[in-house]
Amino acid sequence: MFLDNGLIPIDNSASERAIRPFTVGRKNWQLIDTLNGAKASAIIYSIVETAKANNLKPYEYLKHLLTEIPQRLDQKTSECSLDDLLPWSDSIPDCCRLKTK
């Protein structure tokens, strides 16, 4: 309960701001009429929003992922780890990070 913990906000404004781009764009996404298209859109939207939440530039981060993942899959190793590609990883290049003051 938020009354017991002063760190919990009493409103959900942050959540509403996070989903605003999705709700504004939903009319554009009415053309996604297949289950696979909807799943693909949900995955991309989730990656972009997670990148934003971790102070990354979404375009640069997606470009990094789309460059690195195929290279790793081509290596055909049984232990293809993707942990260092996660948005909170310290090994994400600086070009993907937002400048902080």
N, CA, C and O atoms as a GROMACS GRO file, in nm:
protein
  404
    1MET      N    1   0.085  -0.118   0.000
    1MET     CA    2   0.000   0.000   0.000
    1MET      C    3   0.089   0.124   0.000
    1MET      O    4   0.190   0.127   0.070
    2PHE      N    5   0.053   0.224  -0.078
    2PHE     CA    6   0.138   0.342  -0.092
    2PHE      C    7   0.144   0.425   0.034
    2PHE      O    8   0.237   0.505   0.050
    3LEU      N    9   0.049   0.410   0.126
    3LEU     CA   10   0.053   0.486   0.250
    3LEU      C   11   0.161   0.436   0.344
    3LEU      O   12   0.208   0.510   0.431
    4ASP      N   13   0.201   0.311   0.329
    4ASP     CA   14   0.304   0.253   0.415
    4ASP      C   15   0.446   0.281   0.364
    4ASP      O   16   0.541   0.270   0.440
    5ASN      N   17   0.460   0.316   0.238
    5ASN     CA   18   0.591   0.336   0.178
    5ASN      C   19   0.592   0.470   0.105
    5ASN      O   20   0.522   0.488   0.005
    6GLY      N   21   0.672   0.563   0.155
    6GLY     CA   22   0.678   0.696   0.096
    6GLY      C   23   0.743   0.702  -0.040
    6GLY      O   24   0.733   0.803  -0.108
    7LEU      N   25   0.811   0.595  -0.081
    7LEU     CA   26   0.876   0.593  -0.212
    7LEU      C   27   0.781   0.560  -0.326
    7LEU      O   28   0.814   0.584  -0.442
    8ILE      N   29   0.665   0.508  -0.294
    8ILE     CA   30   0.568   0.471  -0.396
    8ILE      C   31   0.483   0.594  -0.430
    8ILE      O   32   0.422   0.653  -0.340
    9PRO      N   33   0.478   0.634  -0.557
    9PRO     CA   34   0.398   0.751  -0.594
    9PRO      C   35   0.249   0.724  -0.575
    9PRO      O   36   0.202   0.611  -0.586
   10ILE      N   37   0.176   0.831  -0.546
   10ILE     CA   38   0.032   0.814  -0.522
   10ILE      C   39  -0.049   0.816  -0.651
   10ILE      O   40  -0.170   0.794  -0.649
   11ASP      N   41   0.017   0.843  -0.763
   11ASP     CA   42  -0.053   0.840  -0.891
   11ASP      C   43   0.024   0.751  -0.989
   11ASP      O   44   0.133   0.704  -0.959
   12ASN      N   45  -0.035   0.729  -1.103
   12ASN     CA   46   0.030   0.644  -1.203
   12ASN      C   47   0.070   0.725  -1.327
   12ASN      O   48   0.069   0.673  -1.438
   13SER      N   49   0.106   0.850  -1.308
   13SER     CA   50   0.142   0.938  -1.420
   13SER      C   51   0.260   0.884  -1.499
   13SER      O   52   0.260   0.892  -1.622
   14ALA      N   53   0.360   0.829  -1.431
   14ALA     CA   54   0.476   0.776  -1.502
   14ALA      C   55   0.435   0.661  -1.594
   14ALA      O   56   0.484   0.652  -1.707
   15SER      N   57   0.348   0.575  -1.547
   15SER     CA   58   0.300   0.464  -1.630
   15SER      C   59   0.220   0.515  -1.749
   15SER      O   60   0.236   0.466  -1.861
   16GLU      N   61   0.136   0.614  -1.725
   16GLU     CA   62   0.057   0.669  -1.834
   16GLU      C   63   0.144   0.737  -1.938
   16GLU      O   64   0.116   0.728  -2.058
   17ARG      N   65   0.250   0.807  -1.895
   17ARG     CA   66   0.342   0.871  -1.991
   17ARG      C   67   0.416   0.766  -2.072
   17ARG      O   68   0.443   0.787  -2.190
   18ALA      N   69   0.448   0.653  -2.010
   18ALA     CA   70   0.523   0.548  -2.080
   18ALA      C   71   0.440   0.483  -2.192
   18ALA      O   72   0.495   0.447  -2.296
   19ILE      N   73   0.309   0.468  -2.171
   19ILE     CA   74   0.226   0.403  -2.273
   19ILE      C   75   0.162   0.502  -2.370
   19ILE      O   76   0.096   0.461  -2.465
   20ARG      N   77   0.180   0.631  -2.346
   20ARG     CA   78   0.118   0.731  -2.433
   20ARG      C   79   0.155   0.714  -2.581
   20ARG      O   80   0.066   0.715  -2.665
   21PRO      N   81   0.284   0.697  -2.617
   21PRO     CA   82   0.316   0.680  -2.760
   21PRO      C   83   0.245   0.558  -2.821
   21PRO      O   84   0.208   0.561  -2.939
   22PHE      N   85   0.228   0.456  -2.744
   22PHE     CA   86   0.161   0.337  -2.795
   22PHE      C   87   0.013   0.365  -2.821
   22PHE      O   88  -0.040   0.325  -2.924
   23THR      N   89  -0.053   0.433  -2.729
   23THR     CA   90  -0.195   0.459  -2.746
   23THR      C   91  -0.221   0.563  -2.856
   23THR      O   92  -0.322   0.555  -2.926
   24VAL      N   93  -0.132   0.659  -2.871
   24VAL     CA   94  -0.147   0.759  -2.977
   24VAL      C   95  -0.129   0.694  -3.114
   24VAL      O   96  -0.199   0.729  -3.209
   25GLY      N   97  -0.036   0.598  -3.124
   25GLY     CA   98  -0.008   0.535  -3.252
   25GLY      C   99  -0.097   0.417  -3.287
   25GLY      O  100  -0.083   0.360  -3.395
   26ARG      N  101  -0.186   0.380  -3.198
   26ARG     CA  102  -0.263   0.256  -3.223
   26ARG      C  103  -0.345   0.260  -3.351
   26ARG      O  104  -0.368   0.156  -3.413
   27LYS      N  105  -0.390   0.378  -3.392
   27LYS     CA  106  -0.467   0.387  -3.516
   27LYS      C  107  -0.379   0.352  -3.636
   27LYS      O  108  -0.428   0.297  -3.735
   28ASN      N  109  -0.250   0.384  -3.627
   28ASN     CA  110  -0.156   0.350  -3.735
   28ASN      C  111  -0.133   0.200  -3.743
   28ASN      O  112  -0.094   0.148  -3.848
   29TRP      N  113  -0.157   0.130  -3.634
   29TRP     CA  114  -0.126  -0.011  -3.628
   29TRP      C  115  -0.247  -0.099  -3.656
   29TRP      O  116  -0.241  -0.220  -3.635
   30GLN      N  117  -0.354  -0.042  -3.703
   30GLN     CA  118  -0.472  -0.122  -3.735
   30GLN      C  119  -0.447  -0.213  -3.855
   30GLN      O  120  -0.522  -0.308  -3.878
   31LEU      N  121  -0.342  -0.185  -3.929
   31LEU     CA  122  -0.310  -0.268  -4.044
   31LEU      C  123  -0.245  -0.400  -4.004
   31LEU      O  124  -0.232  -0.491  -4.085
   32ILE      N  125  -0.204  -0.410  -3.878
   32ILE     CA  126  -0.145  -0.534  -3.829
   32ILE      C  127  -0.261  -0.630  -3.802
   32ILE      O  128  -0.323  -0.626  -3.696
   33ASP      N  129  -0.288  -0.715  -3.901
   33ASP     CA  130  -0.408  -0.797  -3.889
   33ASP      C  131  -0.378  -0.946  -3.872
   33ASP      O  132  -0.466  -1.030  -3.887
   34THR      N  133  -0.252  -0.978  -3.842
   34THR     CA  134  -0.219  -1.118  -3.818
   34THR      C  135  -0.159  -1.132  -3.679
   34THR      O  136  -0.106  -1.036  -3.623
   35LEU      N  137  -0.168  -1.250  -3.625
   35LEU     CA  138  -0.113  -1.277  -3.493
   35LEU      C  139   0.039  -1.260  -3.494
   35LEU      O  140   0.095  -1.205  -3.400
   36ASN      N  141   0.105  -1.307  -3.599
   36ASN     CA  142   0.250  -1.292  -3.607
   36ASN      C  143   0.292  -1.146  -3.619
   36ASN      O  144   0.392  -1.106  -3.562
   37GLY      N  145   0.216  -1.068  -3.692
   37GLY     CA  146   0.244  -0.925  -3.703
   37GLY      C  147   0.229  -0.854  -3.570
   37GLY      O  148   0.309  -0.767  -3.535
   38ALA      N  149   0.127  -0.892  -3.496
   38ALA     CA  150   0.105  -0.833  -3.364
   38ALA      C  151   0.217  -0.872  -3.267
   38ALA      O  152   0.262  -0.790  -3.188
   39LYS      N  153   0.261  -0.998  -3.274
   39LYS     CA  154   0.371  -1.043  -3.187
   39LYS      C  155   0.500  -0.968  -3.221
   39LYS      O  156   0.572  -0.925  -3.131
   40ALA      N  157   0.528  -0.953  -3.349
   40ALA     CA  158   0.649  -0.882  -3.391
   40ALA      C  159   0.645  -0.736  -3.346
   40ALA      O  160   0.745  -0.682  -3.299
   41SER      N  161   0.530  -0.672  -3.359
   41SER     CA  162   0.516  -0.534  -3.316
   41SER      C  163   0.534  -0.522  -3.165
   41SER      O  164   0.597  -0.428  -3.117
   42ALA      N  165   0.478  -0.616  -3.091
   42ALA     CA  166   0.492  -0.613  -2.945
   42ALA      C  167   0.637  -0.630  -2.903
   42ALA      O  168   0.683  -0.566  -2.809
   43ILE      N  169   0.710  -0.717  -2.972
   43ILE     CA  170   0.852  -0.739  -2.940
   43ILE      C  171   0.932  -0.612  -2.965
   43ILE      O  172   1.011  -0.570  -2.881
   44ILE      N  173   0.912  -0.551  -3.081
   44ILE     CA  174   0.986  -0.429  -3.115
   44ILE      C  175   0.951  -0.316  -3.018
   44ILE      O  176   1.039  -0.244  -2.971
   45TYR      N  177   0.822  -0.300  -2.988
   45TYR     CA  178   0.780  -0.196  -2.896
   45TYR      C  179   0.841  -0.219  -2.759
   45TYR      O  180   0.884  -0.124  -2.694
   46SER      N  181   0.845  -0.343  -2.714
   46SER     CA  182   0.903  -0.376  -2.584
   46SER      C  183   1.052  -0.343  -2.581
   46SER      O  184   1.101  -0.288  -2.483
   47ILE      N  185   1.124  -0.377  -2.687
   47ILE     CA  186   1.268  -0.347  -2.694
   47ILE      C  187   1.291  -0.196  -2.690
   47ILE      O  188   1.379  -0.148  -2.618
   48VAL      N  189   1.213  -0.122  -2.765
   48VAL     CA  190   1.229   0.024  -2.771
   48VAL      C  191   1.200   0.087  -2.634
   48VAL      O  192   1.277   0.171  -2.587
   49GLU      N  193   1.092   0.047  -2.571
   49GLU     CA  194   1.057   0.106  -2.441
   49GLU      C  195   1.157   0.066  -2.332
   49GLU      O  196   1.186   0.146  -2.243
   50THR      N  197   1.210  -0.056  -2.340
   50THR     CA  198   1.311  -0.098  -2.243
   50THR      C  199   1.440  -0.020  -2.264
   50THR      O  200   1.508   0.015  -2.168
   51ALA      N  201   1.474   0.006  -2.390
   51ALA     CA  202   1.592   0.088  -2.419
   51ALA      C  203   1.574   0.228  -2.362
   51ALA      O  204   1.666   0.283  -2.301
   52LYS      N  205   1.457   0.287  -2.381
   52LYS     CA  206   1.431   0.421  -2.327
   52LYS      C  207   1.442   0.420  -2.174
   52LYS      O  208   1.499   0.512  -2.116
   53ALA      N  209   1.388   0.317  -2.111
   53ALA     CA  210   1.391   0.309  -1.965
   53ALA      C  211   1.534   0.295  -1.912
   53ALA      O  212   1.560   0.328  -1.796
   54ASN      N  213   1.625   0.245  -1.996
   54ASN     CA  214   1.765   0.229  -1.956
   54ASN      C  215   1.855   0.337  -2.016
   54ASN      O  216   1.976   0.318  -2.028
   55ASN      N  217   1.796   0.450  -2.052
   55ASN     CA  218   1.868   0.567  -2.104
   55ASN      C  219   1.952   0.536  -2.227
   55ASN      O  220   2.067   0.579  -2.237
   56LEU      N  221   1.895   0.461  -2.319
   56LEU     CA  222   1.961   0.432  -2.446
   56LEU      C  223   1.886   0.503  -2.558
   56LEU      O  224   1.767   0.533  -2.546
   57LYS      N  225   1.956   0.528  -2.667
   57LYS     CA  226   1.893   0.582  -2.788
   57LYS      C  227   1.832   0.463  -2.861
   57LYS      O  228   1.905   0.375  -2.906
   58PRO      N  229   1.699   0.458  -2.874
   58PRO     CA  230   1.635   0.340  -2.932
   58PRO      C  231   1.686   0.305  -3.072
   58PRO      O  232   1.709   0.188  -3.101
   59TYR      N  233   1.702   0.404  -3.160
   59TYR     CA  234   1.747   0.375  -3.297
   59TYR      C  235   1.887   0.315  -3.295
   59TYR      O  236   1.912   0.213  -3.360
   60GLU      N  237   1.978   0.376  -3.222
   60GLU     CA  238   2.116   0.328  -3.216
   60GLU      C  239   2.123   0.190  -3.152
   60GLU      O  240   2.202   0.106  -3.195
   61TYR      N  241   2.042   0.168  -3.050
   61TYR     CA  242   2.040   0.038  -2.982
   61TYR      C  243   1.988  -0.072  -3.076
   61TYR      O  244   2.046  -0.180  -3.082
   62LEU      N  245   1.880  -0.044  -3.148
   62LEU     CA  246   1.827  -0.142  -3.243
   62LEU      C  247   1.928  -0.170  -3.354
   62LEU      O  248   1.945  -0.285  -3.395
   63LYS      N  249   1.996  -0.066  -3.401
   63LYS     CA  250   2.098  -0.085  -3.504
   63LYS      C  251   2.211  -0.175  -3.450
   63LYS      O  252   2.261  -0.262  -3.521
   64HIS      N  253   2.249  -0.152  -3.325
   64HIS     CA  254   2.352  -0.236  -3.262
   64HIS      C  255   2.306  -0.381  -3.253
   64HIS      O  256   2.381  -0.473  -3.285
   65LEU      N  257   2.182  -0.401  -3.209
   65LEU     CA  258   2.129  -0.538  -3.197
   65LEU      C  259   2.124  -0.607  -3.333
   65LEU      O  260   2.162  -0.724  -3.346
   66LEU      N  261   2.076  -0.535  -3.434
   66LEU     CA  262   2.061  -0.596  -3.566
   66LEU      C  263   2.195  -0.620  -3.635
   66LEU      O  264   2.201  -0.693  -3.734
   67THR      N  265   2.300  -0.560  -3.585
   67THR     CA  266   2.434  -0.587  -3.635
   67THR      C  267   2.498  -0.704  -3.561
   67THR      O  268   2.561  -0.791  -3.622
   68GLU      N  269   2.482  -0.704  -3.430
   68GLU     CA  270   2.550  -0.804  -3.346
   68GLU      C  271   2.485  -0.942  -3.349
   68GLU      O  272   2.554  -1.044  -3.356
   69ILE      N  273   2.355  -0.947  -3.343
   69ILE     CA  274   2.287  -1.078  -3.333
   69ILE      C  275   2.316  -1.167  -3.453
   69ILE      O  276   2.348  -1.284  -3.434
   70PRO      N  277   2.306  -1.118  -3.577
   70PRO     CA  278   2.339  -1.206  -3.690
   70PRO      C  279   2.483  -1.256  -3.688
   70PRO      O  280   2.509  -1.371  -3.724
   71GLN      N  281   2.577  -1.172  -3.644
   71GLN     CA  282   2.716  -1.216  -3.636
   71GLN      C  283   2.732  -1.330  -3.537
   71GLN      O  284   2.807  -1.425  -3.561
   72ARG      N  285   2.661  -1.321  -3.427
   72ARG     CA  286   2.671  -1.426  -3.325
   72ARG      C  287   2.603  -1.554  -3.370
   72ARG      O  288   2.649  -1.664  -3.338
   73LEU      N  289   2.496  -1.540  -3.443
   73LEU     CA  290   2.428  -1.660  -3.493
   73LEU      C  291   2.512  -1.730  -3.599
   73LEU      O  292   2.506  -1.852  -3.612
   74ASP      N  293   2.590  -1.652  -3.675
   74ASP     CA  294   2.677  -1.710  -3.777
   74ASP      C  295   2.793  -1.789  -3.717
   74ASP      O  296   2.848  -1.878  -3.781
   75GLN      N  297   2.829  -1.757  -3.593
   75GLN     CA  298   2.940  -1.826  -3.528
   75GLN      C  299   2.906  -1.972  -3.496
   75GLN      O  300   2.996  -2.054  -3.476
   76LYS      N  301   2.778  -2.002  -3.492
   76LYS     CA  302   2.728  -2.139  -3.471
   76LYS      C  303   2.788  -2.206  -3.348
   76LYS      O  304   2.823  -2.324  -3.351
   77THR      N  305   2.800  -2.131  -3.242
   77THR     CA  306   2.846  -2.191  -3.117
   77THR      C  307   2.724  -2.236  -3.039
   77THR      O  308   2.617  -2.175  -3.046
   78SER      N  309   2.741  -2.341  -2.964
   78SER     CA  310   2.628  -2.392  -2.886
   78SER      C  311   2.596  -2.299  -2.771
   78SER      O  312   2.483  -2.300  -2.721
   79GLU      N  313   2.692  -2.220  -2.728
   79GLU     CA  314   2.670  -2.129  -2.616
   79GLU      C  315   2.674  -1.984  -2.666
   79GLU      O  316   2.768  -1.910  -2.636
   80CYS      N  317   2.575  -1.947  -2.739
   80CYS     CA  318   2.565  -1.811  -2.792
   80CYS      C  319   2.497  -1.725  -2.685
   80CYS      O  320   2.374  -1.723  -2.675
   81SER      N  321   2.577  -1.654  -2.606
   81SER     CA  322   2.523  -1.572  -2.499
   81SER      C  323   2.488  -1.434  -2.552
   81SER      O  324   2.565  -1.371  -2.624
   82LEU      N  325   2.370  -1.388  -2.515
   82LEU     CA  326   2.326  -1.254  -2.556
   82LEU      C  327   2.316  -1.159  -2.438
   82LEU      O  328   2.264  -1.049  -2.450
   83ASP      N  329   2.368  -1.201  -2.322
   83ASP     CA  330   2.357  -1.120  -2.201
   83ASP      C  331   2.420  -0.983  -2.216
   83ASP      O  332   2.370  -0.885  -2.160
   84ASP      N  333   2.529  -0.974  -2.290
   84ASP     CA  334   2.595  -0.844  -2.305
   84ASP      C  335   2.523  -0.752  -2.402
   84ASP      O  336   2.564  -0.637  -2.421
   85LEU      N  337   2.416  -0.800  -2.464
   85LEU     CA  338   2.335  -0.715  -2.552
   85LEU      C  339   2.212  -0.658  -2.482
   85LEU      O  340   2.141  -0.575  -2.538
   86LEU      N  341   2.188  -0.701  -2.360
   86LEU     CA  342   2.073  -0.651  -2.286
   86LEU      C  343   2.093  -0.502  -2.255
   86LEU      O  344   2.207  -0.459  -2.236
   87PRO      N  345   1.986  -0.425  -2.251
   87PRO     CA  346   1.999  -0.279  -2.240
   87PRO      C  347   2.070  -0.231  -2.113
   87PRO      O  348   2.123  -0.120  -2.111
   88TRP      N  349   2.070  -0.309  -2.009
   88TRP     CA  350   2.134  -0.267  -1.884
   88TRP      C  351   2.279  -0.315  -1.874
   88TRP      O  352   2.344  -0.294  -1.772
   89SER      N  353   2.328  -0.379  -1.977
   89SER     CA  354   2.465  -0.430  -1.977
   89SER      C  355   2.565  -0.315  -1.988
   89SER      O  356   2.541  -0.216  -2.057
   90ASP      N  357   2.678  -0.330  -1.919
   90ASP     CA  358   2.784  -0.230  -1.926
   90ASP      C  359   2.859  -0.234  -2.059
   90ASP      O  360   2.932  -0.141  -2.092
   91SER      N  361   2.842  -0.341  -2.136
   91SER     CA  362   2.915  -0.354  -2.262
   91SER      C  363   2.843  -0.292  -2.382
   91SER      O  364   2.892  -0.302  -2.494
   92ILE      N  365   2.729  -0.229  -2.360
   92ILE     CA  366   2.660  -0.158  -2.469
   92ILE      C  367   2.748  -0.039  -2.509
   92ILE      O  368   2.794   0.035  -2.421
   93PRO      N  369   2.773  -0.018  -2.637
   93PRO     CA  370   2.861   0.092  -2.680
   93PRO      C  371   2.808   0.230  -2.640
   93PRO      O  372   2.688   0.251  -2.625
   94ASP      N  373   2.901   0.321  -2.623
   94ASP     CA  374   2.864   0.458  -2.582
   94ASP      C  375   2.776   0.529  -2.685
   94ASP      O  376   2.699   0.618  -2.650
   95CYS      N  377   2.788   0.490  -2.812
   95CYS     CA  378   2.705   0.555  -2.915
   95CYS      C  379   2.556   0.526  -2.894
   95CYS      O  380   2.470   0.598  -2.945
   96CYS      N  381   2.524   0.423  -2.819
   96CYS     CA  382   2.385   0.389  -2.791
   96CYS      C  383   2.331   0.459  -2.667
   96CYS      O  384   2.210   0.462  -2.644
   97ARG      N  385   2.419   0.514  -2.588
   97ARG     CA  386   2.379   0.574  -2.461
   97ARG      C  387   2.343   0.723  -2.478
   97ARG      O  388   2.405   0.796  -2.556
   98LEU      N  389   2.241   0.766  -2.402
   98LEU     CA  390   2.208   0.908  -2.398
   98LEU      C  391   2.314   0.980  -2.320
   98LEU      O  392   2.367   0.927  -2.222
   99LYS      N  393   2.345   1.099  -2.361
   99LYS     CA  394   2.443   1.180  -2.287
   99LYS      C  395   2.380   1.224  -2.156
   99LYS      O  396   2.269   1.275  -2.154
  100THR      N  397   2.453   1.204  -2.048
  100THR     CA  398   2.405   1.249  -1.916
  100THR      C  399   2.498   1.360  -1.868
  100THR      O  400   2.618   1.361  -1.897
  101LYS      N  401   2.441   1.451  -1.796
  101LYS     CA  402   2.519   1.567  -1.747
  101LYS      C  403   2.596   1.531  -1.624
  101LYS      O  404   2.666   1.615  -1.569
   0.00000   0.00000   0.00000
